[in-house]
Structures are given as structure tokens and as C-alpha cells.
Amino acid sequence: MATLLHDPSRISPTLTQKLLSLNWALVALIIIVATIGFGMQFSAANGNVDPWARLQMIRFAISFIGMFVVAMIDIRFWRGTAYIFYAFALLLLVGVEVAGTVGMGAQRWIHIGPIRLQPSELMKIALVVALARYFHDLNPARIKNIFILIPPLIMITLPAVLVVKQPDLGTAVLLCAGGFVIMFLAGTNMWFFAALTVGLGGAVYAVFASKGQEWQLLKDYQYRRIDVFLNPALDPRGAGYHISQSKTAFGSGGSFGEGYLQGPLSRLDFLPEKHTDFIFTVLGEEFGLAGAIALLVIYVLILLLGLGSTLRIKHVFGRLVASGVCMTFFAYFAINMAMVMGLAPVVGVPLPLISYGGTSMLVLLFGFGLLLSAQIHGQVAFPRRGSML
């Protein structure tokens, strides 16, 4: 039996077997969340399918088909293309720096023909896949060696620096967090994380100490976001407007909400960015605390089903990819929900499958496709070909 499990030439499952072994509960929950998103986009447009709901449904259909295609392809293929995927995403980030499109004060998008992409979203998954490949190929006996951390730290730092320059500090932090989670799950020396904690504490102190100095580490608007997060009343008509309106609308929903299409603040356009970053506020205003908790429960179920799949995956690459996708998904919804309720600073993090946006939906469903592929093809523990590293 052990020989069979480690035999890479073992016959791959048929398409029928793959479909039967698919995590259909996870797929169903993804469809449910996306359907809620369509309804919220319809509501945000005051009961119209345009300009957001129709396009959101088209994007989901395309991305959903793509998720199935990715899931049906053997996870070993994705392992083989991991570094190419990472290099492509990094090249797109460089392209943003050179010839990116500016929107809402930041240079975060790039046009490839008729397609408009946000490469920083793509990098969230590309980094997970590349780090999973690195640690899969690593000799287990060397995992505690501090010097083996140099390549993954470089892989994390390069895109993070490019994203900070856009500027998009929130996404850069998410990239670093996702990378460090993979390193932790791979079994990296705990002394590294102890040093990292101390370093982060020093960095936070330096950020606040540099305010107003010639060597100021953050831009003025980023400091305003922090100040407003700590006290929204400082600038209720300026930097604090978004969060003040969001908290008012969310709180007005009460226990069961104002009713679908009945939210007064979102209907009268008092709520900015209501179809993207603050779509959760629209849901809270219309369906109240009950609706918000219901969505949170669905998200948690998706997370648990995804993490549960890692227990059945027999190779390091698949386990790390599945775990990384789950942690990325968790960061999306946890940060967005905390942000709109005033529990975190306002950053550009979409609510998964609910917020309007093509790149984030495409990347997230691609990530779930990788997770499903790892689960379907995870019964064969393929060899760690780079174990001499």
C-alpha cells in the first residue's frame, strides 16, 4: 500500500471519479454566497441589475467554470507551474509600476487588451502556491535551518514592496501575513516568529514615532486613517465620513433590518462605495444582525470545509496550498467585516463573492479550484523531488 501511495505513475482518477470526489458541500456554499452577492448588488443599485449585478453574475459564471477546470487538473501540474505563476504575477506588479492605471488615488490596475486586472490580488494566490512549492521541495531535515528562510523572505518582500509603492498598504500587509502563515504551517523555526514579533513591535513604534518627521514612514492620508480609526469624530465629513456612515447604517438595521431594498442610507446614497468595500453595511442595514450573522456562519462553514480537506491530503504541497487559500479567504471576510463596523482601519479589502469586482472573484475561485484539486488528487503522496535542497 505504501508503495502505491508514493508511486507517481499510479493511474489518475477518471473524470467521473473526480466529480464524485468533489467537495460538493463546499461548492454549494460558494454558490449560495455568490447568490447573496447578486442580491446585494441589485439592492445597491436601487433595484436594478445594472450597472453591477448583471456583470457580477457574468463574472461569477466565468470564474466558476474556471474553478471547475482548475479542480479537474492534477495538482502536480500546478506544483510544476508554481514558480512560473509567481513570476508572471510579479511581472504584472512591475507592469503596474511602469504603466498602471490610476484609480481612486492609487496605481493598482493594469490593462491587458480588454481585460483590467489588479495584479496584487493575483499575487495573493501566486505567493501561496510558490511558497508551498518551495517548502514541499525542501529537505525535511533542513526545515529548522534559519538560512533556508532567505528565499521565501525574498519571495514575500519583493511583491510587498511593489504593492506598498502603489500605494496599497493593506494588501501589502495581507501578502506578508499570508506568506508568514505558510512558513508557520511548513514548520519554520519558532525563533524566527519570536524575532518577527519583536520586529513588528519595533516597526509599529517607528511608524508612530516618524509621524511629522522628515523620515516619516507612512503617507499623510494613511496616518489620517489611523487617527480616524481611533476616533472617527475627528473628521466626520472628511477622512471619517466612510466609517461614520457605515456604522450608522449598520446600526440602524437593528436585529432584523429595515427589509430588502428598504435601507434608507444606502437608498439615498449616503453610504460611499456601497457596492464594493462597504457592501456588508448594505446587508446589515437591510437584514440586521441576523443577516450579518447568517453570512458569517456560511463563511465559517466554507472555511471549516476547506481546512477539513487538508486532513485528507497526503502531500505537503497540497496541504500548504489548501491551508493558504483558506487563510486568504479568512483574511478577506474578517478584515472587511471588522472594517465596516469600525473594528479595523479602512482598507481596500473586498467581501468575498459579495463585493463588486472581477479580479478578486476570479482569483478567489481560482484559489478554491486549487484547493479542490489538492483534495481530489491528494490521495497520491507524490515525491518531494527537490528534497536535496
C-alpha positions as CSV (number, residue, x, y, z in Angstrom):
1,M,0.0,0.0,0.0
2,A,2.8,2.4,0.9
3,T,4.4,1.7,-2.5
4,L,1.2,2.6,-4.3
5,L,0.7,5.8,-2.4
6,H,4.2,7.0,-3.4
7,D,4.1,5.8,-7.0
8,P,3.8,8.9,-9.2
9,S,2.9,6.7,-12.2
10,R,-0.3,5.5,-10.5
11,I,-3.3,5.8,-12.8
12,S,-5.1,9.1,-12.3
13,P,-8.8,9.1,-11.4
14,T,-11.2,9.4,-14.2
15,L,-13.3,12.5,-14.8
16,T,-16.4,10.7,-13.2
17,Q,-14.3,9.7,-10.2
18,K,-13.1,13.3,-9.8
19,L,-16.6,14.7,-10.0
20,L,-17.8,12.1,-7.4
21,S,-15.0,13.0,-5.0
22,L,-15.5,16.7,-5.4
23,N,-16.4,18.6,-2.2
24,W,-20.0,19.4,-3.3
25,A,-20.9,20.9,0.0
26,L,-18.2,23.5,-0.4
27,V,-19.3,24.2,-4.0
28,A,-22.9,24.6,-2.9
29,L,-21.9,27.1,-0.2
30,I,-19.8,29.1,-2.7
31,I,-22.9,29.3,-4.9
32,I,-25.1,30.4,-2.0
33,V,-22.7,33.2,-1.1
34,A,-22.4,34.4,-4.7
35,T,-26.2,34.4,-5.0
36,I,-26.4,36.6,-1.9
37,G,-23.8,38.9,-3.6
38,F,-26.0,39.2,-6.7
39,G,-28.9,40.2,-4.5
40,M,-26.8,42.8,-2.6
41,Q,-25.5,44.3,-5.9
42,F,-29.1,44.5,-7.1
43,S,-30.1,46.3,-3.9
44,A,-27.0,48.7,-4.0
45,A,-28.2,49.8,-7.5
46,N,-31.7,50.6,-6.0
47,G,-33.4,47.6,-7.5
48,N,-31.6,47.4,-10.9
49,V,-29.5,44.7,-12.4
50,D,-27.3,47.3,-14.0
51,P,-24.6,48.5,-13.6
52,W,-23.4,45.9,-11.1
53,A,-25.5,42.8,-10.6
54,R,-25.6,41.7,-14.2
55,L,-21.8,42.0,-14.7
56,Q,-21.2,40.3,-11.3
57,M,-23.3,37.3,-12.4
58,I,-21.4,37.1,-15.7
59,R,-18.0,37.3,-13.9
60,F,-19.1,34.6,-11.4
61,A,-20.2,32.2,-14.2
62,I,-16.9,32.5,-16.0
63,S,-14.8,32.3,-12.8
64,F,-17.0,29.3,-11.5
65,I,-16.3,27.4,-14.7
66,G,-12.6,28.2,-14.3
67,M,-12.7,26.9,-10.8
68,F,-14.0,23.5,-12.0
69,V,-11.4,23.3,-14.8
70,V,-8.6,24.0,-12.2
71,A,-10.1,21.4,-9.9
72,M,-10.1,18.7,-12.5
73,I,-6.4,19.2,-13.4
74,D,-3.9,17.2,-11.4
75,I,-2.4,19.2,-8.5
76,R,1.1,18.1,-9.7
77,F,0.6,20.3,-12.8
78,W,0.0,23.3,-10.5
79,R,3.1,22.4,-8.5
80,G,5.2,22.3,-11.7
81,T,4.0,25.8,-12.7
82,A,4.1,27.4,-9.3
83,Y,7.3,29.5,-9.9
84,I,6.1,30.5,-13.4
85,F,2.8,31.6,-11.9
86,Y,4.6,33.7,-9.2
87,A,7.0,35.2,-11.8
88,F,4.0,36.2,-14.0
89,A,2.2,37.9,-11.1
90,L,5.4,39.7,-10.1
91,L,5.9,40.8,-13.7
92,L,2.4,42.2,-13.7
93,L,3.1,44.1,-10.5
94,V,6.2,45.6,-12.2
95,G,3.9,46.5,-15.1
96,V,1.6,48.4,-12.8
97,E,4.6,50.4,-11.5
98,V,5.6,51.2,-15.1
99,A,2.3,51.7,-16.9
100,G,-0.5,51.0,-14.5
101,T,-3.9,52.7,-14.4
102,V,-4.6,55.2,-11.6
103,G,-8.0,54.9,-9.8
104,M,-9.1,56.4,-6.5
105,G,-5.7,57.9,-5.9
106,A,-3.7,54.7,-6.3
107,Q,-2.0,53.0,-9.2
108,R,-3.2,49.4,-8.8
109,W,-4.6,48.2,-12.1
110,I,-3.2,47.2,-15.5
111,H,-4.8,46.7,-18.8
112,I,-4.0,43.5,-20.8
113,G,-6.0,44.1,-24.0
114,P,-9.7,44.4,-23.0
115,I,-9.0,42.9,-19.5
116,R,-8.4,45.2,-16.5
117,L,-6.5,43.4,-13.7
118,Q,-5.4,44.2,-10.2
119,P,-2.2,42.1,-10.0
120,S,-1.9,42.5,-6.2
121,E,-5.0,40.3,-5.9
122,L,-3.4,37.7,-8.2
123,M,-0.2,37.7,-6.2
124,K,-2.1,36.7,-3.0
125,I,-2.6,33.2,-4.5
126,A,0.6,33.1,-6.6
127,L,2.7,33.7,-3.4
128,V,0.8,30.9,-1.6
129,V,1.5,28.5,-4.4
130,A,5.2,29.4,-4.8
131,L,5.9,29.1,-1.1
132,A,4.0,25.8,-1.0
133,R,6.3,24.5,-3.8
134,Y,9.4,25.8,-2.0
135,F,8.6,24.0,1.3
136,H,7.4,20.9,-0.5
137,D,10.7,20.6,-2.2
138,L,12.7,21.3,0.9
139,N,14.5,18.5,2.7
140,P,12.5,18.0,5.9
141,A,15.8,17.7,7.9
142,R,16.6,21.3,7.0
143,I,13.3,22.9,7.8
144,K,14.6,24.4,11.1
145,N,17.7,25.8,9.4
146,I,17.4,29.6,9.6
147,F,19.2,30.1,6.3
148,I,16.5,28.3,4.3
149,L,14.2,31.3,5.1
150,I,16.2,33.6,2.8
151,P,14.4,32.6,-0.4
152,P,10.8,32.7,1.0
153,L,11.5,36.0,2.7
154,I,12.7,37.4,-0.7
155,M,9.6,36.0,-2.4
156,I,7.4,37.8,0.2
157,T,9.3,41.1,0.3
158,L,9.5,41.7,-3.5
159,P,5.7,41.9,-4.2
160,A,5.1,43.6,-0.8
161,V,7.4,46.4,-1.7
162,L,5.8,46.9,-5.1
163,V,2.3,46.9,-3.6
164,V,3.3,49.5,-0.9
165,K,4.5,51.8,-3.7
166,Q,1.1,51.7,-5.4
167,P,0.2,52.7,-2.6
168,D,-1.8,49.8,-1.0
169,L,-0.5,49.2,2.5
170,G,-3.5,46.9,3.4
171,T,-2.8,44.5,0.6
172,A,0.9,44.5,1.3
173,V,0.2,43.6,4.9
174,L,-2.1,40.7,3.7
175,L,0.6,39.4,1.4
176,C,3.1,39.3,4.3
177,A,0.6,37.7,6.6
178,G,-0.3,35.1,4.1
179,G,3.4,34.3,3.4
180,F,4.2,34.0,7.1
181,V,1.2,31.7,7.7
182,I,2.6,29.3,5.0
183,M,6.0,29.5,6.7
184,F,4.5,28.7,10.1
185,L,2.5,25.8,8.7
186,A,5.5,24.4,7.0
187,G,7.3,24.1,10.4
188,T,9.7,27.0,10.3
189,N,11.9,27.6,13.3
190,M,9.8,29.2,16.1
191,W,12.7,31.5,16.9
192,F,12.1,33.2,13.6
193,F,8.5,34.1,14.6
194,A,9.7,35.3,18.0
195,A,12.1,37.6,16.3
196,L,9.4,38.6,13.8
197,T,7.1,39.6,16.7
198,V,9.7,41.8,18.2
199,G,10.5,43.3,14.8
200,L,6.8,44.1,14.2
201,G,6.6,45.8,17.6
202,G,9.6,47.9,16.7
203,A,8.1,48.7,13.3
204,V,4.8,49.9,14.8
205,Y,6.7,52.1,17.2
206,A,8.8,53.5,14.4
207,V,5.7,54.2,12.3
208,F,4.1,56.3,15.1
209,A,7.5,57.9,16.1
210,S,8.1,59.0,12.5
211,K,4.9,61.0,12.1
212,G,5.6,64.6,11.2
213,Q,9.4,63.9,10.8
214,E,11.4,64.2,7.6
215,W,11.8,60.4,7.6
216,Q,8.0,59.8,8.0
217,L,7.3,56.1,7.1
218,L,3.6,56.5,6.0
219,K,1.8,58.9,3.9
220,D,-0.3,61.6,5.5
221,Y,-3.6,60.0,4.4
222,Q,-2.5,56.7,6.0
223,Y,-1.9,58.5,9.3
224,R,-5.3,60.1,9.0
225,R,-6.9,56.7,8.5
226,I,-5.3,55.5,11.8
227,D,-6.3,58.6,13.6
228,V,-9.9,58.4,12.3
229,F,-10.0,54.7,13.2
230,L,-9.1,55.5,16.8
231,N,-11.6,58.5,16.8
232,P,-14.0,58.8,13.8
233,A,-15.3,62.1,15.3
234,L,-12.0,63.8,14.4
235,D,-13.1,64.3,10.8
236,P,-16.7,63.2,10.3
237,R,-17.1,65.0,6.9
238,G,-13.6,64.0,5.6
239,A,-11.5,61.0,6.4
240,G,-14.0,59.7,8.9
241,Y,-17.0,60.0,6.6
242,H,-16.9,56.5,5.3
243,I,-16.7,54.7,8.7
244,S,-19.2,57.1,10.3
245,Q,-21.8,56.5,7.7
246,S,-21.1,52.8,7.7
247,K,-21.5,52.4,11.5
248,T,-24.7,54.5,11.4
249,A,-26.2,52.4,8.5
250,F,-25.1,49.1,10.1
251,G,-26.5,50.1,13.5
252,S,-29.8,51.3,12.0
253,G,-30.5,47.7,10.8
254,G,-31.1,46.5,14.4
255,S,-31.8,42.9,14.9
256,F,-33.6,42.0,11.7
257,G,-33.0,45.0,9.4
258,E,-35.1,47.5,7.5
259,G,-36.1,45.0,4.9
260,Y,-34.7,44.1,1.4
261,L,-34.4,47.2,-0.8
262,Q,-35.6,49.3,2.2
263,G,-32.3,50.6,3.7
264,P,-32.6,54.4,3.8
265,L,-28.9,55.4,4.0
266,S,-27.9,53.1,1.1
267,R,-31.0,54.1,-0.9
268,L,-30.2,57.8,-0.5
269,D,-26.5,57.3,-1.4
270,F,-25.2,58.5,2.0
271,L,-23.0,55.4,2.1
272,P,-19.9,55.6,-0.2
273,E,-18.5,52.6,-2.0
274,K,-21.7,50.7,-1.1
275,H,-21.2,48.1,-3.9
276,T,-17.6,47.3,-3.1
277,D,-15.8,47.8,0.2
278,F,-19.0,48.6,2.2
279,I,-21.4,46.1,0.7
280,F,-21.6,44.4,4.1
281,T,-23.1,47.6,5.5
282,V,-25.9,47.4,3.0
283,L,-26.6,43.8,4.1
284,G,-26.5,44.8,7.7
285,E,-28.9,47.7,7.2
286,E,-31.4,45.6,5.3
287,F,-31.2,42.3,7.2
288,G,-29.8,43.4,10.5
289,L,-27.7,41.5,12.9
290,A,-29.5,38.2,12.0
291,G,-28.5,38.6,8.3
292,A,-24.9,39.5,9.2
293,I,-24.5,36.5,11.5
294,A,-26.1,34.2,8.8
295,L,-23.5,35.3,6.3
296,L,-20.7,34.9,8.8
297,V,-21.9,31.4,9.6
298,I,-21.8,30.5,5.9
299,Y,-18.2,31.9,5.6
300,V,-17.1,29.9,8.6
301,L,-18.6,26.7,7.2
302,I,-16.7,27.3,3.9
303,L,-13.5,27.8,6.0
304,L,-14.1,24.7,8.0
305,L,-14.8,22.6,5.0
306,G,-11.7,23.9,3.3
307,L,-9.5,23.3,6.3
308,G,-11.1,19.9,6.8
309,S,-10.0,18.9,3.3
310,T,-6.3,19.3,4.3
311,L,-6.6,16.3,6.7
312,R,-7.1,14.0,3.6
313,I,-4.3,15.4,1.5
314,K,-1.2,13.3,1.7
315,H,1.4,15.6,0.2
316,V,2.9,18.8,1.6
317,F,2.3,21.0,-1.4
318,G,-1.4,20.3,-1.5
319,R,-1.8,20.8,2.3
320,L,0.0,24.1,2.2
321,V,-1.9,25.4,-0.8
322,A,-5.3,24.4,0.7
323,S,-4.3,26.0,4.0
324,G,-3.0,29.1,2.3
325,V,-6.2,29.5,0.3
326,C,-8.3,29.1,3.4
327,M,-6.3,31.7,5.3
328,T,-6.5,34.2,2.4
329,F,-10.3,33.7,2.3
330,F,-10.5,34.2,6.1
331,A,-8.4,37.4,5.9
332,Y,-10.8,38.8,3.2
333,F,-14.0,38.4,5.2
334,A,-12.6,39.0,8.7
335,I,-10.9,42.3,7.7
336,N,-13.8,43.6,5.6
337,M,-16.4,42.9,8.3
338,A,-14.2,44.4,11.0
339,M,-13.5,47.4,8.8
340,V,-17.2,48.3,8.1
341,M,-18.0,48.0,11.9
342,G,-15.2,50.3,12.9
343,L,-13.1,47.5,14.4
344,A,-10.2,47.9,11.9
345,P,-8.9,50.8,9.8
346,V,-10.5,51.4,6.4
347,V,-8.5,49.4,3.8
348,G,-9.4,48.2,0.3
349,V,-10.3,44.6,1.1
350,P,-13.4,43.2,-0.6
351,L,-16.0,41.0,1.0
352,P,-15.5,37.6,-0.7
353,L,-18.0,36.9,-3.5
354,I,-20.2,39.7,-2.3
355,S,-18.3,42.9,-3.2
356,Y,-18.3,44.0,-6.8
357,G,-15.1,43.2,-8.6
358,G,-13.7,40.9,-11.2
359,T,-10.1,40.3,-10.2
360,S,-10.9,39.4,-6.6
361,M,-13.6,37.0,-7.6
362,L,-11.5,35.4,-10.3
363,V,-8.5,34.9,-8.0
364,L,-10.6,33.6,-5.1
365,L,-12.4,31.0,-7.2
366,F,-9.1,30.0,-8.8
367,G,-7.8,29.5,-5.3
368,F,-10.7,27.3,-4.4
369,G,-10.1,25.4,-7.6
370,L,-6.6,24.7,-6.4
371,L,-8.0,23.6,-3.0
372,L,-10.4,21.2,-4.7
373,S,-7.7,19.9,-7.0
374,A,-5.5,19.2,-4.0
375,Q,-8.3,17.3,-2.3
376,I,-9.3,15.3,-5.4
377,H,-5.7,14.4,-6.3
378,G,-4.5,14.4,-2.7
379,Q,-4.6,10.6,-2.2
380,V,-1.2,10.2,-4.0
381,A,1.7,11.5,-2.0
382,F,4.0,12.4,-4.9
383,P,7.7,12.5,-4.2
384,R,9.5,15.6,-3.0
385,R,11.8,15.9,-6.0
386,G,13.7,18.8,-4.5
387,S,14.4,17.2,-1.2
388,M,18.2,17.7,-1.7
389,L,17.8,21.5,-1.1
